Amino acid sequence: MAAQTNTLTQLKKDKCPSNYLRLLMLHLACNLSLREASARAKLSGLMDVSDVAVMKRLQKAESWLFTMCVALFKEHGIRPVQDPSGLNVRLVDASIVKEPGKKGAQWRIHYSLQLSTLMCDSFQLTLTKGKGTGESFKVHDVKQNDHIIADRGYSKASDINYIAEHKAYCTIRVNTSSLLFQDKKGKAFPLLSKVTSVKRVGSVKSWDVDITYKENKIPGRLCVIKKSKEAAQKSQDKAKREAARKCYKLKPETLEYAKYIILFTTVPSALSTPEEITEQYRLRWQIELTFKRFKSITELGSLPKYRADSSRSWIYGKLFVALLTEKMIRNAESFSPWGYRVPEVFCQKESMA
């Protein structure tokens, strides 16, 4: 893959892909700074390169790291898919990253993945405090016929209006405390009674609703699917722990909503059925499970924040480490319960002792 992506061309020295990848892993997997990775590589006899050279090799490895990530995604059962509606489906999320050291600054990394290629097509860095630094669609370049899929952090009328203004569409997980819905007659939509009318696990129901932002009315659909008993209990327990941690009283309706996945979409019914909408969100969640490990790794990493190419390479590198870790765990779990095969020479020494 290194050769296929022309990663090794124009290197002045040490074109061994194994050494190249080990150098990158010192920075990406061991969370060493560029200078520390350079020193460790030199002392171990791996490679004699400066910290600037490590950065340049990271930048050059963007396509290589991305190609390996896609291959690991496929091994994990997540494959790039085309949306039958013809829309450009994008998965949007954000995560907190921290620079090394006790006083390292915190940043929020905003990224977007194309579902058809699993390629990062948008990347922004902001601070974690202050106006315009929270999770928002507004930090991304949205184009006509984009279909943005996101979680509860983007469940805001202002963000949905931003998507509509760009003649694009969105599907978001509803935060019931931040969005107010109206029926087609302009009356308040009875969300709780409608949601709880879904009785069968796995069944999907939908209703046409509107939301308003200032003077703009945005039409859409609510798509609701009921969780299994085990999944609902897990969500309720999580809500109770969160309420205890933040010292607030949990509303009874919150526990009821925890039994369901509630989505709001602006995609017209002529383009996608409610079942297709929930299926697309399910795929987003599968990728999110992989990114959970990715997020835990990035909180400890050293973020090259000044250039977009090095930042994208860093994202793909961190994701590669996360996917590779999951692969190693899956392989380890497939061994026989008694463990690894013991070489015969060690058995002989033990019997002699």
Residue, then its C-alpha position, 0 to 999 in steps of 0.5 A: m500500500a505504501a508503494q501504491t500510494n507513492t508514499l516512498t517516492q522522493l524520500k532521501k533516505d531509509k525507504c523501508p516501509s516497515n521502519y517508516l511505519r514504526l517511526l509513525m507509530l512512535h508518534l501516533a501510537c506511543n503519543l510521543s511528540l515529534r522531537e521525542a519520536s525522532a530521539r527514540a528512533k535514533l537511539s534504538g537504531l531505527m532511523d536517524v531523522s529530525d523532528v521536522a523530517v518526522m512531520k514531513r513523513l507524517q504529511k506524506a503518509e496521508s494517502w497510505l494511512f487512509t488506504m490502510c484504514v479503509a482496508l481495516f474498516k472492510e475487515h471489520g465489516i464496514r464497507p463504503v456504500q452508495d446512497p440509493s437516493g443519490l445524495n452525498v451522505r456525510l457522517v459528522d462528529a467532533s471530539i476533544v483533543k489535548e496537547p501533551g503535558k499538564k498545561g497542554a491546551q484543549w482543542r475540539i476537532h470537527y471532522s466529516l466522513q463521506l459514507s461512500t468512501l470513508m474519506c475525511d472531506s472536512f476538518q476544522l480545529t477550534l478551541t473548546k471554550g468561547k463562541g462558535t467552538g461547540e459542535s455545529f454544522k456551521v464549521h463545515d462546508v455544506k453543499q447542495n444535496d449533501h445528507i449530513i448524519a449526526d448525533r444529539g450534539y447537533s440537535k439544534a434548530s439553528d444548525i438544521n436551518y443552516i443545512a436547509e439554507h444550503k439546500a442540503y439535508c440532515t438526519i440527527r438524533v433528537n435531543t428532546s430538551s432542545l428541539l420543539f416540533q409542530d404538526k402540519k397545523g402549527k400546533a405543538f406536536p405531542l412527542l411523548s404520546k406519539v413516541t410511546s405508541v411504538k410498542r413493538v421492538g424494532s418497528v419504525k414509525s414516522w410523522d411529518v413535523d415542522i421546526t421553526y428557527k426565527e421566521n423560518k419553518i423547516p419541514g421534516r419527519l420524525c422517525v422512531i424505532k423502539k430499542s430492545k429491553e436490554a438496550a433500553q435498560k442500559s440507556q436508562d441506567k446511563a441517564k440516571r448516572e449522568a443525573a447523579r453526577k451532575c446533581y439534577k433531578l431526572k424527568p420521568e419522560t426522559l426515562e421513557y424517551a431512553k427506550y427509543i431511538i428518535l431521529f429527525t430528518t429533512v430528507p423527503s419521503a420520496l428519497s428515503t423511507p423511514e426504514e432507510i433513514t434508521e438503517q443509515y443512522r445505524l451504520r453511522w453508529q457502527i462507525e461511531l463504536t470504532f471511533k470511540r476507541f479513536k477518541s480515547i486515543t486522541e485525548l492523549g496525543s500530540l496534535p499537529k494543528y497548523r497545517a491541514d495536511s498534517s492534521r488529516s494524516w494525524i487523524y488517519g494515523k490515530l484511526f489506524v491505531a484504533l482499528l489495528t488495536e481492535k483487530m489485535i483484540r479480535n485475533a487474541e480472542s480467537f486463540s484457544p482458552w489455554g493460551y498460546r502454543v509453547p515452544e518445545v525447547f521451553c517445555q524441555k527446560e522446565s521438565m529438566a528443572 
